[in-house]
Amino acid sequence: MDNGEFPLSEREFSRIRERVYRVAGISLSDAKRTLVISRLSKIVRSLSLSGFDAYIDFLETRGQAEDDQDFVNALTTNLTRFFREDHHFDHLTSYVAGLIAKPQRVGKGARPRLRIWSAGCSTGQEPYTIALSLLAAFPELKRWDFRILATDIDSNVVNKAARGIYPASELNGLSAQRAGLFEKTATGDILIPSAARELVTFKLLNLIEPWPVSGPFDAIFCRNVAIYFDKPTQGMLFDRLGQVLAPDGFLYIGHSENLQAVSKGFRLVGKTVYQRKANADAKDAA
């Protein structure tokens, strides 16, 4: 084909869809055919294989973990920016203000605890926005046991995020106040200040596999992730997120997502902001 792309038969597309669903929970629609051809053709060529059937055979018989990772990386889309859907960060700031105002029940010599999870963190703009906005609003959090977990299934974006360096164009559209939260490198790129960068731990994580985390998290951001899953997988994901969310903790999702059709464990409290229900199972059964 032109541009070095391979033809994609219905059988091959079906095999690709089945495999990416099995290993990552991603549900590929027919509208993704062009994306599949474009992104996977590059891998097929690099492996000197004859086509997509040969590539899936390779993954199923000779492929290693890193080969499956390349397969998943190629089929995930990472679109993000700093302060995206900024009403979430306004809500989070108000929520944390309330936590700070409460008497902290901690042991002698212990520090107040705050845990936030950015699930599907992409190239890091989301968890860094959380860190920057909260530190700017509450400098006292530097004395807290405050950590942000940032995870993604794509190893390429996780590695990029951990560097904390971005092109200056990332500041386009931000107010002067928000742009002032960033540092500049000698080459003109923007740099996440160390105080914010040190709060964030980046990890590779497949959300449909067992999680090496137990929480509880005071807040979880899982935005524009569930759109890649079918309804049963969405329900499973949100139920599991509820299990590691602190009582009355908040879950932030994407603008095109809706929990109410797939999970009964949350109540809507704002624009794409949900709060975990206390004793949700008991309430639903009542």
N, C-alpha and C positions, 0 to 999 in steps of 0.2 A: 504494500500500500504506500501512498504518498507519505512523506515525513517519517519513513521508517516504521510505520504502524502496521500491526498485524490484523487480519480479518478476525472478527469475533462471531462465532456461530452461537445459535441459541443454546446448544448443549454446553459449550464452553462458558457462556455467561451464567448458565445455571450452576455449573460446578464452582465458578468463582463466588457466586452469591452464597451458595451453601457453605463454602469454606470460611468466608469472612464472617458469616453469621455464627458458625460454630466456634471460631477462635476468638471473636471480638464482640459478638452480639449485634453487629452492624447489619441492618436490613437495607439492601441495595434495591432501589426501584428501577424500573425500565429506563427512567430518565437519566440514569447514571451510566448508560452504555458508553457514551462518548468519553466520559471521565475514565472509565475502566480501560478502554482502548489506549488512551493517551498515556496514562500513568504506568500501566503494567507493560506496555510495549517496550518501554525503556529497560525494564528489568529483564524481559524475555531476550532482548538483543544482547544485553550485557552478559547473559549466561549462555549465549550462542545456541539457544533452543529454537525449535522450528515453529512454535506457536503457543497459544494459551493452553491447549490440552497438554502439551509437553511440559509446560510450566507447572500446572497443577499436579501432574504426575511426579514431577521433581519434588514439589513440596510434600507430597504424600509418601514418597518412598525414600528420597535421599536428602530432603531438606533438613536443615538444622534450625535451632531456635532463632538464630539471627536471620535466617531466610524467611521464617514466618513473620519476624518483626519488620523486615523490609516490605513484605506483602501488605501488612496492616498499615505501616507508615504511608505507603503509596496511596491507599484508599481512604485516608482520613483527611479532612479539610480543616485548616486552622485559620480562622478569621477572628481577630480580636484587636482590642486597642485599649489604651489607658482610659479609665473612667467610663467605660462602655456601660450604658444603662445606669447613669450616675445616681438615679433615685435609690438604687440598692445601697450605695455607699452612704447616702444621706440617712437611710433607715438604719444601717449598721452602726453609724456613729451615734444616733439617738439611743439605740439598744445598748451599746457599750457604755454610754453615759449613765444609763440606769444601773448597769452592773457595778460601775465604779462607785455610785452613790450608795449602794447597799453595803451594810457591814459585812466584811469578808470573814467567813468562818474558815480560818486556816490555823494550822498548828503553830506552836511556838517556833519562831525562826523561819517559818515557811512564808512564801510569797503568794499573793493572790494569783489565781490561774485563769488564763484565757486561751482557748484553742479554737482555731478556725481552719476549715478545710476548703481548698479550692480544687474541686474534682473536675478534671478536664481543663487543666490550667493553660493548655496550649503553650505559647512562647513566653508566658510569665507576666503579661501585663495585668491580669486580674489579681493574682496574689500580691504583686508589688503595689498595686493601687490600694488594696486593703491595708497593707503595712504603712504606706506613705500617708494615707488619709487618717488613719487612727493615731499614728505618732504625732501628726501635725495637730490633731484635735486634743490629744491627751498625752503630753510629754511624760506624765507619771507612769505610763505603761512601760517605760524603759526599766522600771523597778519591779514590774510584774513578771511572773512566769508566763510569758506570752509567746506563743509559737503559732506559725501558719504552716500547714501541710499543703503542698501543691503537687498534684499527680496528673499524669496523662498517659495514654496508651502508646503515644508516638515518641520513640526514643530521640528522634532528631530535635523535636521542639523542647523536650525536657532538657537536653544538653545545652541548647541555645538559651533557654530561660535562666539556667543556673549562672550564666555569665553576667547577666544583669546589664548588658550594654545594648543600646538600640540606636538606630539612625535618628538624627535630629528631627526628621519629618514626623516622628511619632508625637511630637508636641503640637502638631497642627490642630487647631480647633480648641485647644485647651486655654483656659483663662491664664492671665499672667500669674495669678496666685498659685494655680496648680502647676504651671510650668516651672515655677520657682522651687518646687519640691525636688527637682532633679539636679544632678551635677553634670558637668561637661567634661569630656575627655580632651586630651591634647589634639585629637584629630577632629573634634567637633561633634562626635557622637554624644548621646546622653548616657549617663551612668546612674544606676540606682545607688543612693547613698548607703554606706556600709551599715548604718543603724537599721535601715529597712531590710537590706539584703540578708543580714544575719538572722532575721526573724523567720525566714522562709526556708523550708527544707523541701527540695524537689525529689520526687520519686517516680519511677516507672510503675504504672499500675493499670491492669486490665480490670475494669469495673464489674465484669461478669464472672471473674474468678474470685477465690477467697481473698479477703482483705487482711493484711498484716496490721490493721489498726482496730482499736476497740472504742476510742472516744473516752468520755463524751466530748463532743464538739459543741461549742456555744453557737456556732453558725456554720452553715455549709453552703458554698456556692457550687451549684451544678447547672450551669447555664449553657443552653444550646448543645447539650450532650444527648439528652433523651430523644431528640429529633432523629437520631440515627438508628433508634431501636424500634421494634414493633411493640404493640400495646402490652403483651405479656411480659416482655423484658423490661419495659418501663415500670410496670407495677412492681416487679421484683426489685428493681434498682431503688425506687423511692421507698419501698418498705424497708429495705436494708439501711438506707440512709437514715430513716426514722429511728432505727435501732441504735445508731451511734450518735444521735443528736441528743443534747442535754434536754431535760424536761423544760418545756416552754422555749426551747431553742428555735432558731429561724432557718429556713431553707429558701435560698434565692435561685430561681430558675429563669430560663430565657423567655423573651417576649412572645414567642410563638408556641410556648409549651403550657400545659395545663395538667395539674395533678388530679383534679377532681374526678376525672373519668377513669383513673388507673389506681388511685390509692386513697383509702379512707382515713389514713393516719394523720392528716394535716387539715388545718383550716386556713382559708384565704384571709389575710389581714391587710393586704395592700397590693399594689400592682406587681404581679408575679412574685409576691412575698408570701410565704406560707409559714405557719407556726405549728410545731408538733403538738398534737392533742395529748393531754394528760390522760393516761388509761384509755387510749383510743379504742382498743378492742372491747373493753367493758362498755363504753358508750355506744359503740355500734351495735352491740348485742342487746342493749337495754331497749 
